[in-house]
Amino acid sequence: MKEHRKNQKNEAVNKHISLTVVLVCLSLFIVFLFFIIYRSGYAFSYYKGQIFNPVNPTNGAFSGGIILPIVTTFLVVILTCLIACPVSLRVAFWLNLRVQNQKFYLRTKFFLRIFSGLPSVIFGLFALMVISKWIKSAFGLSSGTNLLNAILMLAIMCFPTITNAILVALENISWDLKFAGKALGLNNSQISYKIVKKAIRADIWRAYLLGFAKAIGESVALLFILKSQNYLTFYQKGFAATLTSSLKTVGALLPTNFFAENGGDELRSLMFALGLILFIIITIVNLSFNAIITSRRKIKLEFANKAILKLQTKIKNRKVINRVYHWYHLLSELVAVILVAICSLWIVGDVLINGLKYSLANSNTIVGNAGDSTLRALANTIVISLLVLIFAMPVAFFVVVYVSEYLTSTKIKNAFYSFIDAFASMPSILFGLFGYTVFISLFGFSAGGKTSHSLWAGICTIGIFILPFAIKNIQTAFASIDKDLKLSAQALGLSKAKIIYKIILPKIWPSLVNGWVLMTARIASESAPFLLTTGMNNSPSFCLTYFGQTITTRMVVQLNSTAANAVAIMYECAFISLLFFSFLFYVSTYITPKLKNFNFSWKRFILWKKT
């Protein structure tokens, strides 16, 4: 009886703690959202209807109201997706359905994981130093830093992200579909595009959505190549002039105008308004995609079976067409693979060759310089990541505990995760604007006062930014647990708290460790929030209340630097970043999966004794 009361008490404590954490987490997100809305209000009241008039200058800083920057953003993103989506699809299908060498497949997947996790500033550097020269020469333009360059750069950035997501879907598909197609005499292309593609159509669209979110949320990489804000001038000249212009997308517009010397409160408020409208559009796109994906997922297996039966009646009398179909898709896959291989190897090779050259030069800034060094920036990045995850991972864990195990309403669960998805798709620059305004201008989290910067402000800002990703990561780990296992435990009389800490946690802890590694990579790859909060220079001594560079912001600072070694420092940072991220993804790919075989003694961590 005493033991029973103790179990009930522990159950109540666990439920109330997790509920409290959920409410605090939701409060943070709601405060963030209302803050963006509040700061946008002044722009709407100051500019009134002019803000939506594309032919009205609105503000001296840029022309075109808020319409033309948003149109420019979606023009770039749509053209990026038109390139990246079909290419990535064919690369994924070639790797999973054509390649027979398992070692080659696994090593290529590992390379794609590294490539997808690289900081966007590395792609920005490649666009500035390489793609711009190619575009200038190929199209006979006076400058190669334009929207064409931005589209190609974003497409290259999206290739590994979309490909990895589709590969995950292909690895989870039933082999029965493939064997059934083979038994009917279908060639590999017919099996791939007539059966498998239709069976995972929902997952393919979800992968495309990831690419869309990556492209629309990018900001700092675009600062390397996009410099113009004269929207009205170029749009009046036509579509070709717009594509060859260096007009900024919304992501690139926000950081440059928020600290503009000639900007006032109305310009800063206008930046919040742009961010708010972009967030609303992204949320609508997310919800629409999720609704379509959910409806299609319900019929995908039935649809695939019908496709097999339909193909069975056609293959006998269409031998020539079938052969053409097969070779068309095979050749298109090979072209896509060659294209992605050239782009990825070129970027990595450029960073390795030039980065190694500048890192070994006598003038390198890897160490020394009274704290102004690349290793100091890397150390700042690691410290920030560590402190952020000490806060974010436990919070995300208790959020998932309550939503997955205690919340009974399926509709509320779906609404909550849709809300989290919307925040995960939000451009990170908005979190930077929030962090600078709240943690520095309002609360003064800096030794230099309310006009300076600090690592502490960056930690608070990126902590809010990373929460949605941490929640999604841990929720995936919880979802991997067999439901029958939990039902069996409940039938034996175990409370939910005991099921969580004695059954679920011992099974998912390797996934949590892996999530920690991946979240570290995610934080370290960010630059936009850090530019606004941690500052653009390293302080002479280390302190959380002092300003300091991260490995990515150190690269961005060199863009406007007049120093002779600015390019050398950028390649130096890119080289160190490549090594650091390769290490993180090596741990994630090859070390953390082996933790499942580690005989870990959970008894010292279990809060409740066995009944």
C-alpha positions in Angstrom: 0.0 0.0 0.0 2.8 2.3 0.9 4.6 1.5 -2.3 1.5 2.1 -4.3 1.0 5.6 -2.8 4.7 6.3 -3.6 4.2 5.3 -7.2 1.2 7.5 -7.5 3.1 10.4 -6.0 6.0 9.9 -8.5 3.6 9.7 -11.4 1.9 12.9 -10.4 5.3 14.7 -9.9 6.5 13.5 -13.4 3.2 14.6 -15.0 3.2 18.0 -13.4 6.9 18.7 -14.1 6.4 17.8 -17.8 3.2 19.9 -18.0 5.0 22.9 -16.5 7.8 22.6 -19.0 5.3 22.4 -21.8 3.6 25.5 -20.6 6.9 27.4 -20.2 8.0 26.3 -23.7 4.7 27.4 -25.3 4.9 30.7 -23.4 8.3 31.3 -24.9 7.0 30.7 -28.5 3.9 32.8 -27.9 5.9 35.7 -26.4 8.2 35.5 -29.4 5.3 35.5 -31.9 3.5 38.4 -30.2 6.8 40.3 -29.9 7.2 40.1 -33.7 3.6 41.2 -34.2 4.0 44.1 -31.7 7.2 45.4 -33.3 5.6 45.2 -36.8 2.7 47.4 -35.7 4.6 50.7 -35.9 5.5 50.1 -39.6 1.9 49.5 -40.5 0.7 52.6 -38.6 3.6 54.7 -39.9 3.5 53.7 -43.6 -0.2 52.8 -43.7 -1.3 51.6 -47.2 2.0 52.6 -48.8 3.6 49.5 -47.3 1.7 47.3 -49.8 2.3 49.6 -52.8 5.2 48.2 -54.9 5.6 51.4 -56.9 5.9 53.6 -53.8 9.4 54.0 -52.4 8.0 53.5 -48.8 11.4 54.0 -47.2 14.6 55.7 -48.4 16.6 52.5 -47.7 14.9 50.4 -50.4 12.1 50.7 -52.9 9.2 48.4 -53.7 7.4 48.4 -50.4 7.2 44.9 -48.8 5.7 43.3 -51.9 8.7 43.3 -54.2 11.2 41.9 -51.6 8.8 39.1 -50.9 8.2 38.5 -54.7 12.0 38.4 -55.1 12.3 35.9 -52.3 9.7 33.6 -53.8 11.1 34.0 -57.3 14.5 32.8 -56.1 13.0 30.0 -54.0 10.7 28.6 -56.7 13.5 28.6 -59.3 15.8 27.0 -56.7 13.2 24.2 -56.1 12.6 23.6 -59.8 16.3 22.8 -60.1 17.0 21.1 -56.8 13.9 18.9 -56.4 14.1 16.8 -59.6 17.9 16.5 -59.4 17.8 15.4 -55.8 15.0 12.9 -56.5 17.0 11.2 -59.3 20.2 11.1 -57.2 18.3 9.4 -54.3 16.7 6.9 -56.7 20.1 6.1 -58.3 21.8 5.6 -55.0 19.1 3.4 -53.4 17.7 1.5 -56.3 20.6 1.2 -58.8 23.8 1.0 -56.7 24.6 -2.5 -55.7 27.8 -1.8 -53.7 26.7 -1.3 -50.1 30.0 0.3 -49.0 29.8 2.9 -51.7 26.2 3.6 -50.8 27.0 4.1 -47.1 30.0 6.2 -47.7 28.1 8.4 -50.2 25.3 8.8 -47.6 27.9 9.9 -45.0 29.4 12.4 -47.4 25.9 13.8 -48.1 25.2 14.1 -44.4 28.4 16.2 -44.0 27.5 18.2 -47.1 24.0 19.0 -45.9 25.2 20.0 -42.4 27.9 22.5 -43.6 27.4 26.1 -42.6 25.7 28.1 -45.3 28.6 30.7 -45.2 30.8 28.1 -46.9 28.3 28.0 -49.8 28.3 31.8 -49.8 32.1 31.9 -50.0 32.0 29.4 -52.9 29.3 31.5 -54.7 31.4 34.6 -54.3 34.7 33.1 -55.3 33.7 30.5 -57.9 30.1 30.6 -59.1 30.2 34.4 -59.7 33.2 34.0 -62.1 31.5 31.2 -64.0 28.2 33.2 -64.4 30.1 36.3 -65.4 31.9 34.4 -68.1 29.0 32.2 -69.3 26.5 34.9 -69.7 28.8 37.8 -70.6 27.7 39.9 -67.6 29.5 42.7 -65.9 29.1 41.0 -62.6 28.4 37.4 -61.4 27.0 38.3 -58.0 23.3 38.3 -58.9 20.1 36.3 -58.5 21.2 33.6 -61.0 24.2 33.0 -58.7 21.9 32.9 -55.6 19.6 30.4 -57.3 22.5 28.1 -58.2 24.0 28.4 -54.7 20.7 27.6 -53.0 20.1 24.7 -55.3 23.5 23.2 -54.4 22.7 23.8 -50.7 19.4 22.0 -51.1 20.7 18.9 -53.0 21.9 17.0 -50.0 19.0 18.0 -47.8 16.4 16.7 -50.2 18.4 13.7 -51.2 18.9 12.5 -47.6 15.2 12.9 -46.8 14.2 10.8 -49.9 16.8 8.2 -49.1 15.3 7.7 -45.6 11.9 7.1 -47.2 13.3 4.6 -49.7 15.1 2.7 -47.0 11.8 2.3 -45.1 9.8 1.1 -48.1 8.7 -2.6 -48.2 10.8 -4.8 -50.5 7.6 -6.6 -51.5 6.8 -3.8 -53.9 10.2 -4.1 -55.6 10.0 -7.9 -55.8 6.4 -7.8 -57.1 7.5 -5.5 -59.9 10.4 -7.8 -60.8 8.2 -10.8 -60.8 5.9 -9.1 -63.4 8.9 -8.4 -65.7 9.1 -4.7 -65.1 12.5 -3.0 -65.6 14.2 -1.0 -62.9 13.0 2.3 -64.1 9.4 1.2 -64.2 9.7 -0.2 -60.6 11.3 3.1 -59.5 9.1 5.6 -61.0 5.8 3.8 -61.6 5.6 1.9 -58.3 8.1 3.1 -55.7 7.8 6.8 -56.4 4.0 6.6 -56.1 4.3 4.6 -52.9 6.5 7.3 -51.2 4.9 10.3 -52.9 4.0 11.9 -49.5 7.6 11.5 -48.3 8.9 13.0 -51.5 6.8 16.1 -51.0 7.9 16.3 -47.4 11.5 16.3 -48.6 10.7 19.0 -51.1 9.2 21.0 -48.3 12.5 20.7 -46.4 14.3 22.1 -49.4 11.8 24.9 -49.7 12.3 25.8 -46.0 16.1 25.7 -46.3 16.0 28.1 -49.3 13.5 30.5 -48.0 15.1 30.8 -44.6 18.6 31.5 -45.8 20.0 34.9 -45.1 23.8 35.2 -44.4 25.0 33.1 -47.4 23.1 35.5 -49.7 24.8 38.5 -48.1 28.0 37.3 -49.9 26.5 37.9 -53.3 23.3 40.1 -53.1 23.9 43.8 -52.5 21.1 45.8 -54.2 17.9 47.1 -52.7 16.6 49.0 -55.8 13.7 46.7 -56.4 11.5 49.0 -58.4 14.2 50.0 -60.8 15.0 46.4 -61.9 11.5 45.2 -61.9 10.5 48.0 -64.3 13.3 46.8 -66.7 11.8 43.3 -67.0 12.3 39.7 -65.9 15.8 39.3 -67.4 17.1 42.4 -65.8 15.7 41.2 -62.4 17.4 37.8 -62.7 20.8 39.4 -63.5 20.4 42.0 -60.7 21.8 41.6 -57.2 18.4 42.3 -55.5 18.3 41.0 -51.9 15.8 38.4 -50.7 14.0 39.1 -47.4 16.5 37.0 -45.5 19.4 39.1 -46.8 17.4 42.4 -46.4 16.7 42.0 -42.7 20.2 42.1 -41.1 21.6 44.8 -43.4 18.7 47.2 -42.7 18.2 46.5 -39.0 21.5 48.2 -38.2 21.5 50.7 -41.1 23.1 54.0 -40.2 20.3 56.0 -41.8 17.5 53.8 -40.4 15.2 54.7 -37.6 12.5 53.0 -35.7 10.2 52.9 -38.7 12.8 51.0 -40.8 13.5 48.5 -38.0 9.7 48.0 -37.6 9.5 47.4 -41.3 12.0 44.6 -41.0 9.8 43.0 -38.4 6.8 43.4 -40.6 8.7 41.7 -43.5 9.6 38.8 -41.2 6.1 38.5 -39.9 4.5 38.3 -43.4 7.2 35.7 -44.4 6.4 33.7 -41.3 2.7 33.7 -42.1 3.3 32.6 -45.7 5.6 29.8 -44.6 3.1 28.6 -42.0 0.3 28.5 -44.6 2.6 26.6 -47.0 3.5 24.1 -44.2 -0.1 23.5 -43.1 -1.2 23.1 -46.8 1.6 20.6 -47.5 0.9 18.7 -44.3 -2.8 18.5 -45.2 -2.1 17.2 -48.7 0.6 14.8 -47.5 -1.7 13.3 -44.8 -4.5 12.7 -47.3 -2.1 11.0 -49.7 -0.4 8.9 -47.1 -3.7 7.1 -46.4 -4.0 5.7 -49.9 -0.4 5.2 -50.9 -0.1 1.4 -50.4 -3.4 0.8 -52.1 -2.4 3.1 -54.9 0.9 1.3 -55.4 -0.8 -2.1 -55.6 -3.2 -0.7 -58.3 -0.2 0.6 -60.2 1.4 -2.8 -60.3 -1.8 -4.4 -61.7 -2.2 -1.6 -64.2 1.4 -2.0 -65.4 0.9 -5.8 -65.8 -1.6 -5.2 -68.6 0.7 -2.9 -70.5 4.2 -4.3 -70.5 3.5 -7.1 -73.0 2.8 -4.8 -76.0 5.1 -1.8 -75.1 8.6 -3.3 -75.3 10.1 -0.4 -77.3 8.4 2.3 -75.2 9.5 0.5 -72.0 13.1 0.4 -73.2 13.1 4.1 -74.1 11.4 4.8 -70.7 14.1 2.9 -68.9 17.0 4.5 -70.7 15.5 8.0 -70.3 15.3 7.7 -66.5 18.7 6.0 -66.2 20.5 8.7 -68.2 18.7 11.5 -66.4 19.8 9.9 -63.1 23.4 9.7 -64.3 23.3 13.4 -65.4 21.9 14.4 -62.0 24.5 12.3 -60.1 27.4 13.8 -62.2 26.0 17.3 -61.6 25.7 16.8 -57.8 29.1 15.1 -57.6 30.8 17.9 -59.5 29.2 20.6 -57.3 29.9 18.9 -54.0 33.4 17.8 -54.8 34.3 21.2 -56.2 33.1 23.0 -53.0 34.9 20.5 -50.7 38.0 20.6 -52.9 38.0 24.4 -53.0 37.8 24.6 -49.2 40.4 21.9 -48.6 43.0 23.2 -51.1 42.7 26.9 -50.3 41.9 26.4 -46.6 44.9 24.2 -46.1 47.1 26.7 -48.0 46.0 29.7 -45.9 46.0 27.7 -42.7 49.7 26.7 -43.2 50.8 30.2 -44.2 52.9 32.1 -41.8 50.2 34.9 -41.7 47.4 32.5 -40.5 45.2 33.6 -37.7 44.4 30.2 -36.3 45.9 31.1 -32.9 47.2 34.2 -31.2 46.3 37.8 -32.1 45.2 38.7 -28.6 42.1 36.6 -28.8 41.2 37.5 -32.3 41.8 34.0 -33.8 39.9 31.2 -35.5 40.4 28.7 -32.7 38.9 31.3 -30.3 35.9 31.6 -32.6 35.6 27.8 -32.7 35.9 27.6 -28.9 33.1 30.2 -28.5 31.0 28.1 -30.8 31.5 24.9 -28.8 30.9 26.7 -25.5 27.6 28.2 -26.8 26.5 24.8 -28.2 27.2 23.0 -24.9 25.4 25.5 -22.7 22.4 25.8 -25.1 21.9 22.0 -25.2 22.3 21.6 -21.4 19.1 23.7 -21.3 17.4 22.7 -24.6 17.6 18.9 -24.5 16.0 18.4 -21.0 13.3 20.9 -21.9 12.6 19.2 -25.2 12.6 15.8 -23.4 9.9 16.8 -20.9 7.9 18.5 -23.6 7.8 15.2 -25.6 7.1 13.2 -22.4 3.9 15.1 -21.7 2.7 15.4 -25.3 3.5 11.8 -26.3 2.6 10.0 -23.1 0.2 12.1 -21.1 -1.8 14.1 -23.7 -4.7 12.1 -24.9 -6.2 14.3 -27.6 -4.9 13.4 -31.0 -6.1 16.8 -32.4 -4.2 18.8 -29.8 -1.1 16.6 -30.4 -1.2 17.3 -34.1 -1.9 21.0 -33.6 1.1 21.2 -31.2 3.5 19.5 -33.6 2.2 21.7 -36.5 3.0 24.7 -34.3 6.5 23.3 -33.7 7.0 22.6 -37.4 6.0 26.2 -38.2 8.6 27.6 -35.8 11.3 25.2 -37.1 10.7 26.6 -40.6 11.0 30.2 -39.5 14.1 32.1 -40.8 16.7 32.2 -38.1 17.3 35.9 -38.7 14.0 36.6 -36.9 15.3 34.9 -33.8 18.3 37.2 -34.1 16.1 40.3 -34.2 14.2 39.0 -31.2 17.4 38.2 -29.3 19.0 41.6 -29.9 15.9 43.6 -29.0 15.0 41.6 -25.9 18.2 40.2 -24.4 20.5 43.2 -25.2 18.4 46.3 -25.8 15.8 45.5 -23.2 17.5 43.4 -20.5 21.1 44.4 -21.2 22.7 40.9 -21.1 26.1 42.4 -21.9 29.0 43.8 -19.9 29.1 46.7 -22.4 25.5 47.7 -21.7 22.5 47.9 -24.0 24.4 48.9 -27.1 27.0 46.1 -27.0 26.8 42.3 -27.6 27.5 39.2 -25.6 27.9 35.4 -25.8 25.2 35.1 -23.1 22.6 36.9 -25.4 23.6 34.6 -28.2 23.0 31.5 -25.9 19.6 32.7 -24.9 18.6 33.5 -28.5 19.9 30.2 -30.0 18.3 28.3 -27.1 14.9 29.4 -28.2 15.8 28.8 -31.9 17.0 25.2 -31.3 14.0 24.1 -29.2 11.7 23.1 -32.1 14.5 21.0 -33.7 15.3 19.3 -30.3 11.6 18.5 -29.8 11.2 17.0 -33.2 14.4 14.9 -32.7 13.3 13.5 -29.4 9.7 13.0 -30.6 11.1 10.8 -33.4 13.0 8.7 -30.9 9.9 8.2 -28.8 7.9 7.3 -31.9 10.4 4.5 -32.7 9.4 2.5 -29.5 7.1 -0.4 -30.3 3.5 0.4 -29.0 3.0 -3.3 -28.1 5.9 -3.0 -25.6 4.3 0.0 -23.9 0.9 -1.8 -23.8 2.4 -4.9 -22.3 4.1 -2.8 -19.6 0.8 -1.1 -18.8 -0.9 -4.5 -18.6 1.6 -5.5 -16.0 0.6 -2.5 -13.9 3.6 -0.2 -14.5 2.9 3.5 -14.3 3.6 5.8 -17.2 6.5 7.3 -15.3 8.1 3.8 -14.8 7.5 3.0 -18.5 9.2 6.2 -19.6 12.3 5.9 -17.3 12.7 2.1 -17.1 11.7 1.0 -20.6 11.7 3.9 -23.1 14.7 5.9 -21.9 17.1 2.9 -21.8 16.1 2.1 -25.4 16.3 5.6 -26.8 19.3 7.0 -25.0 21.7 6.4 -28.0 19.2 8.4 -30.1 19.3 11.2 -27.6 23.1 11.2 -27.7 22.9 11.3 -31.5 20.4 14.1 -31.3 22.8 16.0 -29.0 25.6 15.7 -31.7 23.2 16.7 -34.5 21.9 19.7 -32.5 25.5 20.8 -31.9 26.1 20.8 -35.7 22.8 22.7 -36.2 23.8 25.4 -33.7 27.4 25.7 -35.0 26.2 26.1 -38.6 24.0 29.1 -37.7 25.3 32.6 -38.2 22.4 35.1 -38.6 21.3 35.0 -34.9 24.9 35.3 -33.7 25.6 38.3 -36.0 23.0 40.3 -34.1 23.6 39.0 -30.6 27.2 37.8 -30.0 28.8 40.5 -32.2 31.3 40.7 -35.0 34.6 40.8 -33.0 36.4 38.8 -30.3 36.9 40.4 -27.0 40.5 40.2 -25.6 39.5 37.9 -22.8 36.8 35.2 -22.6 33.6 35.9 -20.6 30.0 35.1 -21.3 29.0 38.7 -20.9 31.6 39.8 -23.4 31.2 39.9 -27.2 32.7 37.2 -29.3 32.8 35.7 -32.8 31.6 32.2 -33.7 33.3 30.2 -36.5 30.6 31.3 -39.0 30.3 35.0 -38.0 34.1 35.3 -38.3 33.7 34.4 -42.0 30.9 36.9 -42.5 32.8 39.8 -40.9 35.5 39.5 -43.6 33.0 40.5 -46.3 33.2 44.2 -45.4 36.8 44.0 -44.2 39.5 46.0 -46.0 42.3 43.8 -44.5 44.6 42.1 -47.0 44.1 38.7 -45.5 40.2 38.8 -45.4 39.9 36.1 -48.1 42.5 34.0 -46.3 40.6 34.2 -43.0 37.4 33.1 -44.7 39.0 30.0 -46.2 40.8 29.4 -42.9 37.4 29.4 -41.1 35.8 27.3 -43.8 38.6 24.7 -43.5 38.3 24.5 -39.7 34.5 24.2 -40.1 34.8 21.4 -42.6 37.0 19.4 -40.2 34.8 20.1 -37.2 31.6 19.1 -39.0 33.2 16.0 -40.5 34.1 15.0 -36.9 30.5 15.6 -35.6 28.9 13.6 -38.4 31.4 10.8 -38.1 30.4 10.5 -34.5 26.7 10.6 -35.4 27.1 8.0 -38.2 29.6 5.5 -36.9 29.9 6.0 -33.1 26.4 6.6 -31.7 24.8 3.6 -33.5 27.2 1.4 -31.6 25.9 2.7 -28.2 22.9 0.4 -28.6 25.2 -2.5 -27.8 26.7 -0.8 -24.8 25.7 -2.5 -21.5 24.8 0.5 -19.6 23.8 0.3 -15.9 20.7 2.3 -15.5 20.1 1.3 -11.9 22.1 4.3 -10.6 19.9 6.6 -12.6 16.5 5.1 -12.0 14.4 7.2 -9.7 12.1 4.4 -8.6 12.9 0.9 -7.3 11.2 -2.1 -8.8 7.9 -3.0 -7.2 
